[in-house]
Amino acid sequence: MDQAGTKVWVADTGNAVIRQVLVAGGKVTTMGAAGAAAGLKAPHDIETTGTELFFSDITLSRIYTISGGKLSVLAGSTTGYA
């Protein structure tokens, strides 16, 4: 949840996406590129700084960030562990 208590982020592992839920009204938005298009397999464990989201992908052994709507790999690779 963000510091203002207005947004919650969910790692939707089954659909391989990160979702943002607005507390007031319950509107759900998919963050960054969706699922296979982003190369995600099993997103997990979300943290936020207020402006950036950080999460892991437990199948790919990577750590990602979403900042300004852009998805980036912070650590890990396709050939080994993070």
N, C-alpha and C positions, 0 to 999 in steps of 0.2 A: 504494500500500500504506500502511496506517496505521503509526504509529510502533512499535506493538507487534508488527507483522508478522503480524497475525491476519486482516486483511481486505484484499481487493483490489477496486478499483472498475473497471468496464469500461464504456466508451462503446460501446454496441451500436448503431452507426450504422444498420445494415440494418433493425433493428426499432424504431428511434427511442426507445430507453430507456437508462437508466443501470442497471447491474447491480452488486450487491455479492456478492462470492464470499468465503465463509469458507475460509481456508487449510486448517484442520483439518476434513476431511470434505467439503469442496467444495460446501456448500449455497449455492444461488444465490437471491438475492432481488432483485426489481425495486424500485428506489428511487423515492420520490415517486410522482406519477401516471404511468401508463404511456402511452408513445407519443402517439397522436393525442389521447387524453383530456387530456394535458398540453400539447398544441400543439407538441410537439417534432417536428422533421423529420430532423435529422442531428447528434445530440450528438457532441461531440469534445473532446479535451484536458481531462482531469480533474485538478484539484488539490485538496488537502485541508489544512485547518488542524488536523484532529483532531476537530473538532466540526461543521464545515461542509464541504460539497463545493462546488466551483466548476467550471463547465464552459461551453464555448461551443456554440452551434448554428451550424454553418457555412453552412447554407442560410438561416436566418432572421437572421443577423448579430446575434445576441444573446448576452449572458452571463447565466448563471443561477446560483443557489445552491440547495442543498437543506440545510435546517437544521431539526432537530426533525421531520423527515419532510415538511416543507412546501417546495414548489417556488416560487421567486420569480425574477422578471426583475430583474437588477441594471442592465443597460445594453442599449440597442438598442430598436428599435420595428419595427412592420410597415411603416413608411413610409420607412425609411432605414437607414443603417449605424450600428453601435454607435460 
